[in-house]
Amino acid sequence: MLKKTWILKEFDKNRVVEISKTFKISPLTAIILYNRGITEDGDIKTFLNAELSTLHDPFLMKDMDKAADRIHTARKNGEKITIYGDYDVDGITSIAILYKQLKKMGVEVDYYVPDRMVEGYGVNREALDKIKADGTSLIITVDTGITAVEEAEYAKSIGLDFIITDHHECKEQMPDVYAAIDPKRKDCPYPFKSLAGVGVVFKLIQALDGSVPLETLMDEYADLMCLGTVADISPLIDENRVIVTEGLKRFNTTKNIGLKALIDVSTNGKSITTSTIGYTIAPRINASGRLGCASTSVELFLTDDASKANELANSLCHENTLRQQTEQKMFKEALEYMEQHPEIKDDDIIVIPHENWHHGIVGIVSSKITEKYYKPSILFAVDGDSAKGSGRSVTGFNLFGALEHCGDLLEKFGGHELAAGLTIKSDNIEAFRKKINTYAKGISKELNRIPKISLDAQIKVTYITIDTVNDINKLQPFGVNNPTPAFSVRNIKIHRISVMSEGKHLRMTLFKDGKYLDAVGFGMGEYYNSFQEGDFVDVAFALDINDYKGFQNVQLVLKDMRMTEQKN
């Protein structure tokens, strides 16, 4: 049970009152806005309304004009275009919306998703040869390609034009291609840098025909864009907030037959939120790319056959079950490896190789290791002379930058500040472990080993009502950079405490000031051994409405709990 630091944010009470009155929201909701740094009237109005008019001009993106012109030329000349995408949810949704749009334009279009097990991440020469042989003259990458310098050169040498659409970090050397669209390019003036890959593709779709009203494009693509953006853990601010808000509006009435089938078989009729997408829908889509070929998920979103959609959706659910079983086994083996190699427990960066791991799942297990120890981790699936790895980081440590520092030991790598993929020669893994940890020690101030919980306010139990939750939910969708609001209550009594799901989760009834409150702590089963009924505790939590058979009540979703040191 990791000790956590609670940080109670400070706010200007007078300004909070003004915001509450001006925008007719509760003071608590006004505090949350203030804590997000949204304090000016214009910014508050934009945030609360999330209007389509706030989307930026796609042609502000570097090379967008060149890409649009080349695609129109391909359409006029009858050229075949192949979309080359990544195998995660962001890549799959990117392929689907661009494929649909190009089809509407009358373009001959195909798509290609590399087999994770055979080809690995990103663009590869063998795939380019195959695509060229199938009659393609123009490749458009989605959610990948911005680091494919050598592959771009090879594509040019065999007569393939290349357009990159990506959102990952760029290296110093850019690929020499017809057009490279990535808001993270140093020379790109686009004002919002944090679009998901599917968001970048949508900007391309906007650029291809500016006469189509945004509302029409949203009706067509917002649901899949929302799915890709949330699944890629993109910050839900600026354009991403608009995209996700528009997508959530359309999820339950989606026109996409495949998405509807997946919702039907996986959500049990629950309302769709960012949490539903992140924890229920997205893992099923990712499962096909992790265990085999992601084409199953692409086919799901492209099919017009309801029967086929239902079959594909059920197949994804089955693969997700297999993925969960494999993940649990690998996590257990990772913990055993750490026990057998105690030297890595003191490392700032946890590096674990294993010969019998599925490299499509190492990223998920890396996330669990990082969550458990609150340290960056990189896990490798070793296959003979080569190993494929995936890493996850903690706030404040740039994993991509660390990999750049160790680039001489790597075959290839790519990703973000908090997540990355890499390939390495097996013999170099130990040298890599030492080098990346030496690097981490050199910037140890950035490695905060104690997780922090940011609290918007310490509140009284009388504020915990359904009306309060409904008012706070005006600030949805919640996600990165707009996190679910968190609060604390001090000196509250544990009336009942138990565990569920074989000890994984905590369930409690709390009591204070004549009011009973239900609370659940997901993944907090280990707390059960440290607390008992009758204890007075401080709790940190988010607020949710539990709907059971038509009966609604407020539920505390616990983030942490500790004994009350001084009762009041």
Phi, psi and omega per residue, in radians:
M1 nan 1.809 -3.082
L2 -1.202 2.345 3.014
K3 -1.249 2.384 -3.096
K4 -2.139 2.586 3.092
T5 -1.668 2.209 3.088
W6 -1.643 2.244 3.133
I7 -2.052 1.948 3.119
L8 -1.583 2.050 -3.067
K9 -1.256 2.638 3.104
E10 -1.803 2.652 -3.130
F11 -2.574 2.806 3.110
D12 -1.493 1.893 -3.050
K13 -1.049 -0.704 -3.120
N14 -1.119 -0.737 -3.141
R15 -1.184 -0.651 3.112
V16 -1.070 -0.745 3.113
V17 -1.089 -0.723 3.122
E18 -1.081 -0.786 3.139
I19 -1.081 -0.762 -3.129
S20 -1.041 -0.791 -3.116
K21 -1.241 -0.767 -3.071
T22 -1.120 -0.717 -3.025
F23 -1.855 0.132 3.058
K24 0.934 0.870 3.063
I25 -2.173 2.845 -3.112
S26 -1.203 2.684 3.077
P27 -0.970 -0.605 -3.139
L28 -1.139 -0.725 3.088
T29 -1.139 -0.658 3.103
A30 -1.123 -0.668 3.094
I31 -1.074 -0.740 -3.126
I32 -1.091 -0.781 3.088
L33 -1.019 -0.802 3.140
Y34 -1.037 -0.755 -3.133
N35 -1.156 -0.405 3.088
R36 -1.444 -0.035 -3.093
G37 1.417 0.240 3.135
I38 -1.749 1.580 -2.967
T39 -2.103 -0.326 -3.136
E40 -1.550 2.545 -3.054
D41 -0.974 -0.760 -3.118
G42 -1.110 -0.740 3.134
D43 -1.172 -0.659 3.124
I44 -1.136 -0.772 3.131
K45 -1.061 -0.790 3.130
T46 -1.078 -0.741 -3.104
F47 -1.150 -0.789 -3.086
L48 -1.214 -0.538 -3.061
N49 -1.626 -0.544 3.139
A50 0.824 1.019 -3.012
E51 -1.466 2.595 3.116
L52 -1.059 -0.500 -3.099
S53 -1.137 -0.244 -3.129
T54 -1.495 -0.111 3.109
L55 -1.163 2.522 -3.050
H56 -1.501 2.782 3.103
D57 -1.147 2.130 -3.108
P58 -1.064 -0.461 -3.093
F59 -1.342 -0.016 2.977
L60 -1.284 -0.258 -3.116
M61 -1.428 2.294 -3.132
K62 -0.954 2.306 3.077
D63 1.281 0.077 -3.129
M64 -1.107 -0.692 -3.137
D65 -1.124 -0.717 3.128
K66 -1.132 -0.712 -3.131
A67 -1.140 -0.796 -3.130
A68 -1.089 -0.756 3.132
D69 -1.083 -0.728 -3.110
R70 -1.158 -0.656 3.129
I71 -1.189 -0.710 3.096
H72 -1.116 -0.668 3.089
T73 -1.105 -0.738 3.113
A74 -1.065 -0.706 3.115
R75 -1.110 -0.797 -3.116
K76 -1.133 -0.619 -3.084
N77 -1.558 -0.024 3.137
G78 1.246 0.469 3.132
E79 -1.337 2.667 3.063
K80 -1.591 2.317 3.099
I81 -1.955 2.359 3.018
T82 -2.022 2.259 3.079
I83 -1.583 2.173 -3.109
Y84 -1.922 1.965 -3.019
G85 -2.160 2.852 3.063
D86 -1.325 2.888 -3.031
Y87 -1.737 0.215 3.053
D88 -1.678 -3.120 -3.051
V89 -1.058 -0.717 3.134
D90 -1.059 -0.801 3.126
G91 -1.145 -0.723 -3.103
I92 -1.145 -0.792 3.120
T93 -1.176 -0.587 3.087
S94 -1.091 -0.800 3.097
I95 -1.019 -0.822 -3.034
A96 -1.076 -0.802 -3.067
I97 -1.278 -0.636 3.127
L98 -1.227 -0.694 3.087
Y99 -1.020 -0.824 -3.127
K100 -1.087 -0.736 -3.112
Q101 -1.179 -0.760 3.138
L102 -1.142 -0.657 3.065
K103 -1.055 -0.756 3.116
K104 -1.054 -0.582 -3.129
M105 -1.377 -0.112 3.140
G106 1.514 0.330 -3.140
V107 -1.475 2.481 2.962
E108 -1.352 2.026 -2.984
V109 -2.373 2.517 3.055
D110 -2.352 2.999 3.075
Y111 -2.368 2.751 -3.141
Y112 -2.435 2.223 3.044
V113 -2.114 2.113 -3.136
P114 -1.110 2.547 3.059
D115 -1.324 2.064 -3.049
R116 -1.010 -0.684 -3.056
M117 -1.277 -0.628 -3.045
V118 -1.649 -0.783 -2.996
E119 -1.765 -0.463 -3.101
G120 1.358 -2.895 -3.034
Y121 -1.407 2.526 2.951
G122 1.502 -3.018 -3.094
V123 -1.378 2.444 3.084
N124 -2.374 2.721 -3.025
R125 -1.112 -0.722 -3.110
E126 -1.057 -0.690 3.105
A127 -1.138 -0.703 3.131
L128 -1.097 -0.705 3.101
D129 -1.063 -0.782 -3.117
K130 -1.126 -0.769 -3.132
I131 -1.113 -0.721 3.102
K132 -1.096 -0.750 -3.120
A133 -1.139 -0.451 3.131
D134 -1.458 0.096 3.018
G135 1.709 0.190 3.138
T136 -1.420 2.463 3.041
S137 -2.033 -0.249 -3.133
L138 -2.378 2.193 3.051
I139 -1.852 2.366 2.991
I140 -2.079 2.033 3.072
T141 -1.476 2.603 3.038
V142 -2.299 2.278 3.129
D143 1.079 0.413 3.114
T144 -2.914 2.912 2.969
G145 1.916 -0.298 -2.981
I146 -1.244 -0.264 3.080
T147 -1.907 0.149 -3.052
A148 -1.486 1.108 -3.067
V149 -1.157 -0.920 -3.097
E150 -1.178 -0.672 -3.134
E151 -1.171 -0.610 3.094
A152 -1.148 -0.693 3.085
E153 -1.089 -0.725 3.140
Y154 -1.147 -0.719 3.115
A155 -1.021 -0.730 3.122
K156 -1.117 -0.673 -3.087
S157 -1.176 -0.428 3.125
I158 -1.802 0.184 3.015
G159 1.491 0.446 3.078
L160 -1.787 2.212 2.964
D161 -1.375 2.635 -2.946
F162 -2.354 2.141 2.974
I163 -2.047 2.202 3.110
I164 -1.780 2.285 2.860
T165 -2.136 2.169 -3.039
D166 -2.702 2.982 3.095
H167 -2.439 0.131 -3.131
H168 -1.405 2.944 3.130
E169 -1.118 2.504 -3.137
C170 -1.695 2.574 3.009
K171 -1.560 3.082 -3.109
E172 -1.055 -0.747 -3.139
Q173 -1.627 2.169 3.112
M174 -1.596 2.579 3.056
P175 -1.082 2.485 3.103
D176 -1.525 1.649 -3.047
V177 -2.316 2.996 -3.136
Y178 -1.071 -0.761 3.103
A179 -2.672 2.424 3.108
A180 -2.234 1.819 -3.085
I181 -1.766 1.978 3.112
D182 -2.764 2.030 -3.102
P183 -1.076 -0.272 3.133
K184 -1.520 -0.004 3.006
R185 -1.017 2.409 -3.128
K186 -1.102 -0.493 -3.107
D187 -1.719 0.274 -3.139
C188 -1.693 2.121 -3.083
P189 -1.481 0.089 -3.076
Y190 -1.022 2.316 -2.974
P191 -1.283 -0.337 -3.127
F192 -2.041 2.036 -2.997
K193 -1.659 -0.064 -2.926
S194 -1.956 0.444 3.033
L195 -1.101 2.557 2.942
A196 -1.281 2.975 3.096
G197 -0.994 -0.708 -3.138
V198 -1.177 -0.491 3.057
G199 -1.205 -0.690 3.091
V200 -1.119 -0.723 3.103
V201 -1.098 -0.680 3.114
F202 -1.101 -0.645 3.084
K203 -1.092 -0.642 3.073
L204 -1.130 -0.740 3.109
I205 -1.075 -0.732 3.064
Q206 -1.012 -0.772 -3.071
A207 -1.179 -0.509 -3.085
L208 -1.208 -0.483 3.094
D209 -2.686 1.618 -3.111
G210 -1.249 -0.131 -3.125
S211 -1.426 -0.268 -3.132
V212 -1.372 2.178 -3.141
P213 -1.042 2.512 3.136
L214 -1.011 -0.649 3.139
E215 -1.046 -0.683 3.120
T216 -1.156 -0.759 3.106
L217 -1.111 -0.664 3.112
M218 -1.153 -0.712 3.089
D219 -1.020 -0.586 -3.075
E220 -1.456 -0.681 -2.914
Y221 -2.198 -0.155 -2.985
A222 -1.092 -0.594 -3.120
D223 -1.113 -0.814 3.124
L224 -1.223 -0.608 3.089
M225 -1.118 -0.744 3.097
C226 -1.036 -0.793 -3.133
L227 -1.036 -0.859 -3.129
G228 -1.145 -0.681 -3.109
T229 -1.184 -0.797 3.137
V230 -1.176 -0.761 -3.111
A231 -1.098 -0.531 -3.128
D232 -1.496 0.107 3.103
I233 0.958 0.796 3.116
S234 -1.441 2.608 -3.138
P235 -1.071 2.276 -3.073
L236 -1.611 1.130 3.094
I237 -2.312 2.935 3.041
D238 0.896 -2.264 -3.075
E239 -1.132 -0.594 3.135
N240 -1.102 -0.616 3.103
R241 -1.120 -0.716 3.108
V242 -1.132 -0.831 -3.114
I243 -1.015 -0.833 -3.090
V244 -1.226 -0.686 3.096
T245 -1.058 -0.813 3.133
E246 -1.132 -0.658 -3.139
G247 -1.179 -0.758 -3.138
L248 -1.087 -0.584 3.096
K249 -1.055 -0.530 -2.975
R250 -1.844 -0.063 -3.028
F251 -1.070 -0.875 -3.051
N252 -1.260 -0.261 3.100
T253 -2.069 0.490 -3.050
T254 -0.979 2.482 3.072
K255 -1.535 -0.161 -3.127
N256 -1.397 1.959 -3.038
I257 -1.064 -0.692 -3.132
G258 -1.173 -0.781 3.122
L259 -1.097 -0.708 3.114
K260 -1.059 -0.761 3.127
A261 -1.072 -0.727 -3.131
L262 -1.164 -0.710 3.079
I263 -1.061 -0.777 -3.086
D264 -1.085 -0.689 -3.052
V265 -1.543 -0.127 -3.012
S266 -2.126 -0.332 -2.974
T267 -1.900 -0.132 -3.141
N268 0.957 0.602 3.057
G269 1.363 0.095 -3.141
K270 -1.221 2.660 3.079
S271 -1.150 2.587 -3.067
I272 -1.561 2.157 3.049
T273 -2.203 3.082 3.073
T274 -1.083 -0.569 3.102
S275 -1.173 -0.724 3.098
T276 -1.041 -0.754 3.132
I277 -1.122 -0.851 -3.042
G278 -1.195 -0.612 -3.011
Y279 -1.875 -0.249 -3.087
T280 -2.074 -0.896 -3.028
I281 -1.441 -0.892 -3.068
A282 -1.022 -0.760 -3.136
P283 -1.039 -0.555 3.122
R284 -1.202 -0.652 3.108
I285 -1.225 -0.735 3.141
N286 -1.139 -0.465 -3.043
A287 -1.023 -0.686 -3.109
S288 -1.138 -0.687 3.124
G289 -1.270 -0.495 -3.119
R290 -1.363 -0.680 -3.055
L291 -1.686 -0.273 -3.097
G292 -2.900 -2.087 -3.092
C293 -1.908 2.292 -3.079
A294 -1.313 -0.051 -3.129
S295 -1.014 -0.490 3.096
T296 -1.004 -0.767 -3.131
S297 -1.219 -0.676 3.093
V298 -1.090 -0.812 3.119
E299 -0.999 -0.674 3.140
L300 -1.001 -0.764 -3.069
F301 -1.429 -0.216 -3.134
L302 -1.768 -0.309 -3.039
T303 -1.272 2.579 3.025
D304 -1.897 0.122 -3.089
D305 -1.773 1.958 -3.071
A306 -1.086 -0.664 -3.136
S307 -1.148 -0.776 3.113
K308 -1.130 -0.684 3.135
A309 -1.061 -0.745 3.140
N310 -1.123 -0.694 3.117
E311 -1.121 -0.774 -3.141
L312 -1.159 -0.707 -3.135
A313 -1.094 -0.750 3.112
N314 -1.153 -0.613 3.093
S315 -1.102 -0.716 3.120
L316 -1.141 -0.671 3.101
C317 -1.091 -0.718 3.117
H318 -1.117 -0.784 3.125
E319 -1.107 -0.600 3.123
N320 -1.165 -0.618 3.073
T321 -1.111 -0.759 3.088
L322 -1.093 -0.689 3.119
R323 -1.075 -0.753 -3.130
Q324 -1.093 -0.720 3.140
Q325 -1.137 -0.748 3.122
T326 -1.141 -0.717 3.139
E327 -1.054 -0.780 -3.132
Q328 -1.087 -0.722 3.132
K329 -1.127 -0.763 -3.114
M330 -1.174 -0.660 3.120
F331 -1.098 -0.749 3.096
K332 -1.072 -0.730 -3.141
E333 -1.183 -0.587 3.104
A334 -1.141 -0.721 3.109
L335 -1.149 -0.683 3.103
E336 -1.113 -0.693 3.130
Y337 -1.074 -0.709 -3.137
M338 -1.150 -0.608 3.096
E339 -1.192 -0.624 -3.120
Q340 -1.370 -0.335 -3.134
H341 -2.219 1.272 -3.036
P342 -1.064 -0.327 -3.127
E343 -1.100 -0.473 -3.081
I344 -1.432 -0.214 3.135
K345 -1.141 -0.507 -3.126
D346 -1.567 -0.093 3.128
D347 -1.186 2.599 3.034
D348 -1.294 -0.564 3.108
I349 -2.050 2.097 -3.123
I350 -1.450 2.115 3.123
V351 -2.092 2.107 -3.093
I352 -2.270 2.045 3.021
P353 -1.745 2.660 3.101
H354 -2.694 2.386 -3.041
E355 -1.398 -0.376 -3.043
N356 -1.918 0.430 -3.106
W357 -1.640 2.664 3.050
H358 -1.519 2.010 -3.010
H359 -1.234 -0.200 3.055
G360 -1.319 -0.194 -3.045
I361 -2.057 -0.097 -3.098
V362 -1.049 -0.541 3.141
G363 -1.123 -0.700 3.125
I364 -1.158 -0.748 -3.133
V365 -1.181 -0.635 3.063
S366 -1.032 -0.715 3.102
S367 -1.034 -0.714 -3.114
K368 -1.226 -0.643 3.090
I369 -1.143 -0.788 3.122
T370 -1.080 -0.713 3.114
E371 -1.130 -0.701 -3.089
K372 -1.214 -0.750 -3.044
Y373 -1.811 -0.110 -3.068
Y374 0.867 0.858 3.035
K375 -2.374 2.614 2.998
P376 -1.038 2.528 3.118
S377 -2.425 2.600 3.059
I378 -2.329 2.129 3.138
L379 -1.940 2.421 -3.107
F380 -2.044 2.316 2.929
A381 -1.664 1.904 -3.049
V382 -1.531 2.272 3.100
D383 -2.334 1.577 -3.124
G384 1.181 -2.177 -3.079
D385 -1.383 -0.222 -3.054
S386 -2.113 2.738 3.100
A387 -2.472 2.417 3.088
K388 -1.925 2.286 -3.044
G389 -2.176 2.858 3.062
S390 -2.509 2.433 -3.078
G391 -2.268 2.681 3.049
R392 -2.306 2.565 -3.075
S393 -2.121 -3.108 3.073
V394 -2.030 2.802 -3.126
T395 -0.988 2.244 3.097
G396 1.811 -0.196 3.113
F397 -2.092 2.023 -3.077
N398 -1.443 1.774 -3.089
L399 -1.173 -0.685 3.119
F400 -1.054 -0.752 3.105
G401 -1.100 -0.650 3.113
A402 -1.150 -0.678 3.110
L403 -1.181 -0.628 3.067
E404 -1.045 -0.707 3.125
H405 -1.092 -0.547 -3.112
C406 -1.763 0.280 -3.022
G407 -1.002 -0.490 -3.123
D408 -1.177 -0.323 3.137
L409 -1.697 -0.096 -3.038
L410 -1.864 2.603 3.046
E411 -1.408 -0.731 3.086
K412 -2.847 2.752 3.083
F413 -2.834 2.852 3.104
G414 -3.011 2.915 3.086
G415 2.495 -2.582 -3.033
H416 -2.169 -3.072 3.058
E417 -1.099 -0.647 -3.027
L418 -1.843 -0.153 -3.119
A419 -2.649 2.481 -3.110
A420 -2.730 2.748 3.026
G421 -2.101 2.658 -3.075
L422 -2.732 2.750 3.055
T423 -2.217 2.454 -3.051
I424 -2.567 2.670 2.964
K425 -1.226 2.364 -3.065
S426 -0.968 -0.644 -3.119
D427 -1.153 -0.291 -3.083
N428 -1.651 -0.043 -3.020
I429 -1.087 -0.783 -3.112
E430 -1.161 -0.692 3.087
A431 -1.120 -0.657 3.102
F432 -1.126 -0.771 3.124
R433 -0.993 -0.769 -3.111
K434 -1.207 -0.715 -3.077
K435 -1.216 -0.742 -3.105
I436 -1.226 -0.517 3.090
N437 -1.315 -0.592 3.020
T438 -1.098 -0.745 3.088
Y439 -1.047 -0.787 -3.108
A440 -1.097 -0.674 3.121
K441 -1.137 -0.542 3.134
G442 -1.210 -0.358 3.114
I443 -2.215 0.693 -2.994
S444 -1.046 -0.382 3.120
K445 -1.097 -0.479 -3.132
E446 -1.344 -0.281 -3.099
L447 -1.663 1.714 3.090
N448 -1.602 1.949 -3.014
R449 -1.504 -0.006 3.104
I450 -1.972 2.004 -3.140
P451 -1.104 2.541 -3.121
K452 -1.930 2.514 3.007
I453 -2.027 2.009 3.119
S454 -1.515 2.159 -3.102
L455 -1.902 2.294 3.137
D456 -1.304 -0.590 -3.113
A457 -2.916 2.643 2.932
Q458 -1.654 2.158 -2.961
I459 -2.147 2.869 3.037
K460 -1.558 2.655 -3.092
V461 -1.129 -0.382 3.116
T462 -1.146 -0.370 3.114
Y463 -1.386 -0.223 -3.035
I464 -1.505 1.545 -3.104
T465 -2.352 2.903 3.089
I466 -1.106 -0.663 3.122
D467 -1.078 -0.693 3.113
T468 -1.080 -0.802 -3.122
V469 -1.107 -0.758 3.133
N470 -1.078 -0.658 3.133
D471 -1.217 -0.732 3.103
I472 -1.081 -0.603 -3.091
N473 -1.195 -0.120 3.001
K474 -1.119 -0.322 -3.122
L475 -1.565 -0.032 3.082
Q476 -1.144 2.790 0.085
P477 -1.394 2.512 3.117
F478 -1.662 2.582 -3.141
G479 3.048 -2.719 -3.134
V480 -1.051 2.337 -3.123
N481 1.237 -0.112 2.934
N482 -2.448 1.148 -3.001
P483 -1.173 2.755 3.045
T484 -0.987 2.212 -3.115
P485 -0.977 2.487 -3.115
A486 -2.198 2.500 -3.079
F487 -2.362 3.009 3.042
S488 -2.377 2.642 2.972
V489 -2.240 2.320 -3.130
R490 -1.735 2.632 2.949
N491 0.986 0.941 3.115
I492 -1.956 2.491 -3.007
K493 -1.565 2.380 3.025
I494 -1.379 1.963 3.127
H495 -1.496 -0.776 3.057
R496 -2.451 2.591 3.084
I497 -2.538 2.384 3.140
S498 -2.735 3.042 3.057
V499 -2.087 2.828 3.101
M500 -2.476 2.987 -3.111
S501 0.926 0.931 3.096
E502 1.006 0.682 3.055
G503 1.496 0.071 -3.095
K504 -1.305 -0.670 -2.989
H505 -2.072 2.690 -3.125
L506 -1.824 2.440 3.047
R507 -2.290 2.356 -3.115
M508 -2.483 2.752 2.849
T509 -2.032 2.218 -3.112
L510 -1.929 2.717 -3.090
F511 -2.462 2.309 3.036
K512 -2.841 2.509 3.080
D513 0.880 0.704 3.075
G514 1.343 0.193 -3.066
K515 -2.168 2.288 3.045
Y516 -1.650 2.418 -3.140
L517 -2.277 2.326 3.047
D518 -1.450 2.496 3.135
A519 -2.471 2.527 3.089
V520 -2.347 2.416 3.117
G521 -2.118 1.725 -3.114
F522 -1.241 2.253 -3.114
G523 1.270 0.228 -3.070
M524 -1.927 0.424 -3.106
G525 -1.002 -0.546 -3.108
E526 -1.156 -0.338 3.105
Y527 -1.144 -0.405 -3.055
Y528 -1.011 -0.578 -3.091
N529 -1.365 -0.179 -3.069
S530 -1.856 -0.121 -3.088
F531 -2.357 2.762 3.104
Q532 -2.541 2.897 3.129
E533 -1.047 2.375 -3.101
G534 1.734 -0.300 3.087
D535 -1.162 2.553 3.005
F536 -1.784 2.207 -3.001
V537 -2.307 2.807 2.901
D538 -1.770 2.372 -3.128
V539 -2.163 2.449 3.009
A540 -1.923 2.358 -2.950
F541 -2.813 2.836 2.891
A542 -1.852 2.888 -3.118
L543 -1.915 2.408 3.136
D544 -2.465 2.796 3.035
I545 -1.869 2.078 3.105
N546 -1.589 2.110 -3.123
D547 -1.926 1.902 -3.116
Y548 -2.199 1.956 3.137
K549 0.922 0.717 3.078
G550 1.494 -0.109 3.115
F551 -1.723 2.189 -3.100
Q552 -1.889 2.423 2.981
N553 -2.600 2.727 -3.140
V554 -1.340 2.408 3.132
Q555 -2.204 2.352 3.040
L556 -1.488 2.189 3.059
V557 -1.743 1.809 -2.967
L558 -1.194 2.486 3.006
K559 -1.938 -0.543 3.113
D560 -2.923 2.879 3.137
M561 -2.676 2.480 3.103
R562 -2.595 2.735 3.117
M563 -1.099 2.437 3.063
T564 -1.214 2.171 -3.101
E565 -1.433 -0.664 -3.121
Q566 -2.360 1.969 -3.096
K567 -1.314 2.564 3.104
N568 -2.222 nan nan
